[in-house]
Amino acid sequence: MAGIWRDFVVAVITAFRRRDERAIAEDRRRAVERLAEETIRRDRRPIDPPG
C-alpha cells in the first residue's frame, strides 16, 4: 500500500515539475521572439546621416 502512495506522490511532483519546465521554456521562447522583433525593428530604422 505504501508503494502505491509513493508512486502517486512521485507522479504528482513530476507533473508539477514538467508544467514548470514548460512554462519556463515558453517564457524563454517569448523572450527570444521579443528580442528578435526589437532587433529587426532597430535594424529597419532609417539611419540619420551625421551633420
MIZA-678039 format. One line per 5 residues: for each residue x, y, z of C-alpha. Coordinates in pm, 1 decimal, padded with zeros to 6 digits. Layout:
! MIZA-678039
X:Y:Z; ...
//
This chain:
! MIZA-678039
00000.0:00000.0:00000.0; 00285.2:00239.1:00078.7; 00426.3:00177.9:-00270.1; 00103.5:00299.8:-00428.2; 00111.8:00625.1:-00227.3
00479.7:00673.7:-00305.5; 00411.1:00628.0:-00677.9; 00118.7:00870.6:-00654.6; 00327.1:01137.3:-00482.3; 00611.4:01093.3:-00732.5
00363.2:01123.8:-01021.3; 00213.1:01444.8:-00878.5; 00554.2:01602.1:-00817.4; 00669.9:01504.2:-01167.2; 00356.6:01654.0:-01321.7
00412.5:01987.7:-01145.3; 00780.8:01991.4:-01235.3; 00707.2:01930.1:-01603.1; 00446.3:02205.8:-01605.0; 00701.1:02445.1:-01454.4
00960.9:02341.4:-01712.5; 00710.8:02400.7:-01993.0; 00624.2:02742.6:-01851.7; 00991.8:02836.0:-01829.0; 01054.2:02715.0:-02184.3
00754.4:02915.0:-02307.6; 00879.9:03229.4:-02130.6; 01221.7:03184.4:-02288.9; 01066.3:03138.5:-02633.0; 00862.8:03458.5:-02595.1
01170.6:03649.0:-02475.6; 01369.2:03535.5:-02779.2; 01083.6:03637.0:-03009.6; 01066.1:03983.3:-02848.6; 01441.5:04023.8:-02880.9
01426.4:03923.5:-03246.4; 01142.5:04168.6:-03314.0; 01329.6:04450.9:-03139.4; 01646.5:04374.5:-03335.5; 01460.0:04369.7:-03665.5
01278.6:04694.7:-03580.6; 01606.0:04863.3:-03480.8; 01783.1:04749.0:-03798.1; 01498.5:04876.2:-04017.3; 01503.3:05226.5:-03869.5
01649.4:05486.2:-04104.2; 01996.5:05596.2:-04006.9; 02036.2:05972.1:-03976.5; 02349.4:06090.0:-04159.8; 02588.2:06284.1:-03937.6
02597.1:06659.2:-03968.4
//
